[in-house]
Amino acid sequence: MAAAGHGGCRAASTSRDRLEVEVAAPGVGLSFTANASVKAGKISLFTQDADGGDSGSRSFSRALESRLFPALPQVYVNTFYERV
């Protein structure tokens, strides 16, 4: 990871078929493990609803996506889901 106070990204292989990913920015952190063949291309942030849902506004890692999609699009919005 980058120095304290700055963003950073780290990906490491945890086993033959698993990948561990960490992304951080000031005040925000994301980490997950996944199968090494998974593609993750649209990283977004949201504030969890009181009931645990994610229907509120989102901020994407790309400014254009944040402007085009203030909330998570419906699953049939091909311009969002067909590109990684």
Contacts in CASP RR format, 6 or more apart in sequence:
PFRMAT RR
TARGET T0000
AUTHOR 0000-0000-0000
METHOD contacts of the structure
MODEL  1
MAAAGHGGCRAASTSRDRLEVEVAAPGVGLSFTANASVKAGKISLFTQDA
DGGDSGSRSFSRALESRLFPALPQVYVNTFYERV
1 7 0 8 1.000
1 8 0 8 1.000
1 9 0 8 1.000
1 10 0 8 1.000
1 22 0 8 1.000
1 24 0 8 1.000
2 8 0 8 1.000
2 24 0 8 1.000
5 26 0 8 1.000
6 26 0 8 1.000
7 24 0 8 1.000
7 25 0 8 1.000
7 26 0 8 1.000
8 22 0 8 1.000
8 23 0 8 1.000
8 24 0 8 1.000
8 25 0 8 1.000
9 21 0 8 1.000
9 22 0 8 1.000
9 23 0 8 1.000
9 24 0 8 1.000
10 21 0 8 1.000
10 22 0 8 1.000
10 23 0 8 1.000
11 19 0 8 1.000
11 20 0 8 1.000
11 21 0 8 1.000
11 22 0 8 1.000
12 19 0 8 1.000
12 20 0 8 1.000
13 19 0 8 1.000
13 20 0 8 1.000
13 36 0 8 1.000
14 20 0 8 1.000
14 33 0 8 1.000
16 36 0 8 1.000
17 35 0 8 1.000
17 36 0 8 1.000
17 37 0 8 1.000
18 33 0 8 1.000
18 34 0 8 1.000
18 35 0 8 1.000
18 36 0 8 1.000
19 33 0 8 1.000
19 34 0 8 1.000
19 35 0 8 1.000
19 36 0 8 1.000
19 38 0 8 1.000
20 31 0 8 1.000
20 32 0 8 1.000
20 33 0 8 1.000
21 30 0 8 1.000
21 31 0 8 1.000
21 32 0 8 1.000
21 33 0 8 1.000
21 34 0 8 1.000
21 40 0 8 1.000
22 29 0 8 1.000
22 30 0 8 1.000
22 31 0 8 1.000
23 29 0 8 1.000
23 30 0 8 1.000
23 31 0 8 1.000
23 43 0 8 1.000
24 30 0 8 1.000
28 45 0 8 1.000
30 43 0 8 1.000
30 45 0 8 1.000
34 40 0 8 1.000
39 84 0 8 1.000
40 84 0 8 1.000
41 84 0 8 1.000
42 60 0 8 1.000
42 61 0 8 1.000
42 62 0 8 1.000
42 65 0 8 1.000
42 80 0 8 1.000
42 84 0 8 1.000
43 60 0 8 1.000
43 61 0 8 1.000
44 58 0 8 1.000
44 59 0 8 1.000
44 60 0 8 1.000
44 61 0 8 1.000
44 65 0 8 1.000
44 72 0 8 1.000
45 58 0 8 1.000
45 59 0 8 1.000
45 60 0 8 1.000
46 54 0 8 1.000
46 56 0 8 1.000
46 57 0 8 1.000
46 58 0 8 1.000
46 59 0 8 1.000
46 72 0 8 1.000
47 56 0 8 1.000
47 57 0 8 1.000
48 54 0 8 1.000
49 55 0 8 1.000
49 56 0 8 1.000
54 72 0 8 1.000
55 71 0 8 1.000
55 72 0 8 1.000
56 71 0 8 1.000
57 70 0 8 1.000
57 71 0 8 1.000
58 66 0 8 1.000
58 69 0 8 1.000
58 70 0 8 1.000
58 71 0 8 1.000
58 72 0 8 1.000
59 66 0 8 1.000
60 66 0 8 1.000
60 69 0 8 1.000
65 80 0 8 1.000
69 77 0 8 1.000
69 80 0 8 1.000
73 80 0 8 1.000
73 81 0 8 1.000
75 81 0 8 1.000
END
